[in-house]
Amino acid sequence: MSESVNPEEGEPVVEPDGTPVESPEGDALSQAEDILNGVEVPAEDAVAQGVGAEDAAELKNDLLRLQAEYVNYRKRVERDRAVAGQMAVIGVLNSLLPVLDDIDAGRAHGDIVDGPFAAIAIKLETALGTYGLKKIDATGVPFDPTVHEALIQQPSADVDLDTVSQVLRNGYKSGDRILRAAQVIVAVPE
């Protein structure tokens, strides 16, 4: 095996403990990379360096396996990073749901109709909408226990199936994830 030579000084490169550093063309890792990249190592060089055809194939398989493990690791890290980001957004959205309840109550009482508070409420709702927050449509739709929480049932001749007649508290979702079910009054057939 040949030693690496420092091009600036023309002297062999050595480790701090004084052992010579092998040249890149002589180490097993660079040979394995050459095999992976399709560079054929001449048989006499491989044999001279103690690397047989079986060893080269084994090195190639090991490197392919390591490469696949690295690709899987990188994909898993990217996926975990995306999930962590989504969970952070959902945490913030959940913490702001009581504020949205207060805005809805203010609108219901006529306190937030016009003026600066109405503008702030609209800006807040728009900003939260950019992060995927949506109100669950509730009034007049068929009752769905996955998105509605029935607090009261009222018999009605006007409906053929369980239908949401009034929303007591709005429900919200982010994408397909339900953050909070809508609390509703359900009209049931008589």
Sine and cosine of phi, psi and omega as CSV:
sin_phi,cos_phi,sin_psi,cos_psi,sin_omega,cos_omega
0.00,0.00,0.65,-0.76,-0.05,-1.00
-1.00,-0.07,0.44,-0.90,0.02,-1.00
-1.00,0.00,0.47,-0.88,0.09,-1.00
-0.98,0.22,0.58,-0.81,0.01,-1.00
-0.90,-0.43,0.75,-0.66,0.05,-1.00
-0.95,0.32,0.90,-0.44,-0.10,-1.00
-0.91,0.41,-0.45,0.89,-0.04,-1.00
-0.96,0.27,-0.61,0.79,-0.11,-0.99
-0.96,-0.29,-0.32,0.95,-0.01,-1.00
0.97,0.26,0.25,0.97,0.00,-1.00
-0.94,-0.33,0.42,-0.91,0.04,-1.00
-0.89,0.45,0.59,-0.81,0.05,-1.00
-0.99,0.11,0.74,-0.68,-0.02,-1.00
-0.80,-0.60,0.45,-0.89,0.09,-1.00
-0.94,0.33,0.25,-0.97,0.03,-1.00
-0.85,0.53,-0.48,0.88,0.01,-1.00
-1.00,0.09,0.00,1.00,0.08,-1.00
0.99,-0.15,-0.07,1.00,0.02,-1.00
-0.98,0.21,0.64,-0.77,-0.02,-1.00
-0.94,0.34,0.57,-0.82,0.05,-1.00
-1.00,0.05,0.74,-0.67,0.00,-1.00
-0.97,0.25,0.47,-0.88,0.02,-1.00
-0.96,0.29,0.45,-0.89,-0.03,-1.00
-0.85,0.52,-0.55,0.83,-0.04,-1.00
-0.96,0.28,-0.17,0.99,-0.05,-1.00
-0.98,-0.21,-0.25,0.97,-0.06,-1.00
-1.00,0.07,0.38,-0.93,-0.10,-0.99
-0.92,0.38,-0.59,0.81,-0.02,-1.00
-0.89,0.45,-0.72,0.70,0.00,-1.00
-0.92,0.40,-0.57,0.82,0.07,-1.00
-0.90,0.44,-0.67,0.74,0.00,-1.00
-0.91,0.40,-0.65,0.76,0.06,-1.00
-0.88,0.47,-0.63,0.78,0.05,-1.00
-0.88,0.47,-0.64,0.77,0.01,-1.00
-0.91,0.42,-0.70,0.71,0.01,-1.00
-0.90,0.44,-0.60,0.80,-0.02,-1.00
-0.99,0.14,0.04,1.00,0.07,-1.00
1.00,0.01,0.07,1.00,0.03,-1.00
-0.99,0.14,0.86,-0.51,-0.01,-1.00
-0.99,0.17,0.77,-0.64,0.10,-1.00
-1.00,0.04,0.83,-0.56,-0.01,-1.00
-0.82,0.57,0.64,-0.77,-0.07,-1.00
-0.84,0.54,-0.64,0.77,-0.02,-1.00
-0.92,0.39,-0.55,0.84,0.05,-1.00
-0.94,0.35,-0.68,0.74,-0.02,-1.00
-0.90,0.43,-0.68,0.73,0.00,-1.00
-0.93,0.37,-0.64,0.77,-0.01,-1.00
-0.91,0.42,-0.52,0.85,-0.02,-1.00
-1.00,-0.04,0.06,1.00,0.05,-1.00
1.00,0.10,0.30,0.95,0.01,-1.00
-0.93,-0.36,0.92,-0.38,0.02,-1.00
-1.00,0.01,0.06,-1.00,-0.01,-1.00
-0.89,0.45,-0.62,0.78,0.02,-1.00
-0.92,0.40,-0.65,0.76,0.03,-1.00
-0.90,0.43,-0.64,0.76,0.00,-1.00
-0.90,0.44,-0.66,0.75,0.03,-1.00
-0.91,0.42,-0.64,0.76,0.03,-1.00
-0.91,0.43,-0.67,0.74,0.06,-1.00
-0.88,0.48,-0.66,0.75,0.00,-1.00
-0.89,0.45,-0.70,0.71,0.02,-1.00
-0.89,0.45,-0.65,0.76,0.04,-1.00
-0.89,0.46,-0.69,0.73,0.00,-1.00
-0.92,0.39,-0.63,0.77,0.05,-1.00
-0.89,0.45,-0.65,0.76,0.03,-1.00
-0.90,0.43,-0.71,0.71,0.03,-1.00
-0.89,0.45,-0.63,0.77,0.02,-1.00
-0.89,0.45,-0.68,0.73,0.03,-1.00
-0.90,0.43,-0.65,0.76,0.04,-1.00
-0.89,0.46,-0.65,0.76,0.00,-1.00
-0.91,0.41,-0.68,0.73,0.02,-1.00
-0.88,0.47,-0.69,0.73,0.03,-1.00
-0.90,0.44,-0.65,0.76,0.04,-1.00
-0.88,0.47,-0.71,0.70,-0.01,-1.00
-0.89,0.46,-0.66,0.75,0.04,-1.00
-0.90,0.44,-0.65,0.76,0.00,-1.00
-0.91,0.42,-0.66,0.75,0.02,-1.00
-0.90,0.43,-0.68,0.73,0.03,-1.00
-0.89,0.45,-0.66,0.75,0.02,-1.00
-0.91,0.41,-0.69,0.72,0.02,-1.00
-0.90,0.44,-0.60,0.80,0.02,-1.00
-0.91,0.42,-0.66,0.75,0.01,-1.00
-0.91,0.41,-0.67,0.75,0.02,-1.00
-0.91,0.42,-0.66,0.75,0.02,-1.00
-0.89,0.46,-0.64,0.77,0.04,-1.00
-0.90,0.44,-0.68,0.74,0.03,-1.00
-0.90,0.43,-0.64,0.77,0.01,-1.00
-0.92,0.40,-0.58,0.82,0.05,-1.00
-0.91,0.41,-0.68,0.73,0.03,-1.00
-0.89,0.45,-0.69,0.72,0.00,-1.00
-0.89,0.45,-0.61,0.79,0.05,-1.00
-0.88,0.47,-0.68,0.73,0.03,-1.00
-0.92,0.40,-0.69,0.72,0.01,-1.00
-0.87,0.49,-0.69,0.72,0.02,-1.00
-0.88,0.48,-0.61,0.79,-0.02,-1.00
-0.95,0.32,-0.36,0.93,-0.01,-1.00
-1.00,-0.09,-0.07,1.00,0.01,-1.00
-0.87,0.49,-0.64,0.77,0.06,-1.00
-0.88,0.47,-0.54,0.84,0.05,-1.00
-0.91,0.41,-0.67,0.74,0.05,-1.00
-0.90,0.43,-0.57,0.82,0.08,-1.00
-0.89,0.46,-0.66,0.75,0.02,-1.00
-0.91,0.41,-0.62,0.79,0.05,-1.00
-0.90,0.44,-0.69,0.72,0.03,-1.00
-0.89,0.47,-0.65,0.76,0.01,-1.00
-0.91,0.40,-0.64,0.77,0.05,-1.00
-0.90,0.44,-0.64,0.77,0.05,-1.00
-0.92,0.39,-0.64,0.77,-0.01,-1.00
-0.90,0.43,-0.53,0.85,0.00,-1.00
-1.00,-0.02,-0.05,1.00,0.04,-1.00
1.00,0.09,0.14,0.99,-0.01,-1.00
-0.98,0.21,-0.50,0.87,-0.03,-1.00
-0.89,-0.45,0.98,0.19,0.02,-1.00
-0.92,-0.40,-0.81,0.58,0.02,-1.00
-0.75,-0.66,0.18,-0.98,0.10,-0.99
0.99,-0.14,-0.18,-0.98,-0.11,-0.99
-0.92,0.39,-0.58,0.81,0.00,-1.00
-0.92,0.39,-0.59,0.80,0.05,-1.00
-0.91,0.42,-0.66,0.75,0.02,-1.00
-0.90,0.43,-0.66,0.75,0.02,-1.00
-0.90,0.43,-0.66,0.75,0.01,-1.00
-0.88,0.47,-0.68,0.74,0.01,-1.00
-0.91,0.41,-0.67,0.74,0.02,-1.00
-0.89,0.46,-0.67,0.74,0.01,-1.00
-0.89,0.46,-0.74,0.68,0.00,-1.00
-0.89,0.46,-0.63,0.78,0.03,-1.00
-0.91,0.41,-0.69,0.72,0.00,-1.00
-0.89,0.46,-0.67,0.74,0.02,-1.00
-0.93,0.37,-0.53,0.85,0.06,-1.00
-0.90,0.43,-0.53,0.85,0.04,-1.00
-0.92,0.39,-0.35,0.93,0.05,-1.00
-0.99,-0.11,0.22,0.98,0.13,-0.99
1.00,-0.09,0.10,0.99,0.00,-1.00
-0.97,0.22,0.78,-0.62,0.03,-1.00
-0.69,-0.72,0.58,-0.81,0.12,-0.99
-0.96,0.27,0.56,-0.83,0.07,-1.00
-0.99,0.11,0.83,-0.56,0.05,-1.00
-0.90,0.44,0.78,-0.62,-0.11,-0.99
-0.78,-0.62,-0.70,0.71,-0.13,-0.99
-0.96,0.27,0.78,-0.63,0.06,-1.00
0.99,0.14,0.03,1.00,0.00,-1.00
-0.98,-0.18,0.40,-0.92,0.07,-1.00
-0.86,0.51,0.60,-0.80,0.00,-1.00
-0.92,0.40,0.78,-0.63,0.03,-1.00
-0.80,-0.60,0.94,-0.34,-0.07,-1.00
-0.90,0.44,-0.22,0.97,0.04,-1.00
-0.98,0.19,-0.36,0.93,0.00,-1.00
-0.82,-0.57,-0.15,0.99,-0.01,-1.00
-0.85,-0.53,0.56,-0.83,0.11,-0.99
-0.89,-0.45,0.94,-0.33,-0.06,-1.00
-0.98,0.19,0.87,-0.49,0.04,-1.00
-0.99,-0.14,-0.54,0.84,-0.03,-1.00
-0.65,-0.76,0.62,-0.78,0.14,-0.99
-0.91,-0.40,0.74,-0.68,0.03,-1.00
-0.82,-0.58,0.81,-0.59,0.06,-1.00
-0.92,0.40,0.63,-0.78,0.00,-1.00
-0.54,-0.84,0.65,-0.76,0.04,-1.00
-0.99,0.12,-0.20,0.98,-0.08,-1.00
-0.99,0.11,-0.13,0.99,-0.07,-1.00
-0.86,-0.51,0.50,-0.86,0.04,-1.00
-0.98,-0.19,-0.37,0.93,0.04,-1.00
-0.64,-0.77,0.23,-0.97,-0.03,-1.00
-0.84,0.54,0.85,-0.53,-0.07,-1.00
-0.74,-0.67,0.62,-0.78,0.04,-1.00
-0.96,0.28,0.85,-0.53,-0.02,-1.00
-0.98,-0.22,-0.45,0.89,0.00,-1.00
-0.44,-0.90,0.58,-0.82,0.05,-1.00
-0.98,-0.20,0.82,-0.58,0.05,-1.00
-1.00,-0.03,-0.59,0.81,0.08,-1.00
-0.56,-0.83,0.78,-0.63,-0.04,-1.00
-0.90,0.43,0.56,-0.83,0.12,-0.99
-0.97,-0.24,0.38,-0.93,-0.04,-1.00
-0.69,-0.72,0.47,-0.88,0.09,-1.00
-0.65,-0.76,0.38,-0.93,0.09,-1.00
-0.79,-0.61,0.95,-0.31,-0.12,-0.99
0.92,0.39,-0.81,-0.58,0.04,-1.00
-1.00,-0.09,-0.08,1.00,-0.07,-1.00
-1.00,0.03,0.80,-0.60,0.04,-1.00
-0.99,0.12,0.88,-0.47,0.04,-1.00
-0.99,0.11,-0.63,0.78,0.03,-1.00
-0.41,-0.91,0.76,-0.66,0.03,-1.00
-0.95,0.30,0.53,-0.85,0.04,-1.00
-0.97,0.24,0.74,-0.67,0.07,-1.00
-1.00,0.03,0.83,-0.56,-0.18,-0.98
-0.68,-0.73,0.27,-0.96,0.21,-0.98
-0.98,-0.22,0.74,-0.67,-0.09,-1.00
-0.93,-0.36,0.78,-0.62,0.12,-0.99
-1.00,0.03,0.83,-0.56,-0.01,-1.00
-0.93,-0.37,0.51,-0.86,0.03,-1.00
-0.89,0.45,0.57,-0.82,0.00,-1.00
-0.97,0.24,0.00,0.00,0.00,0.00
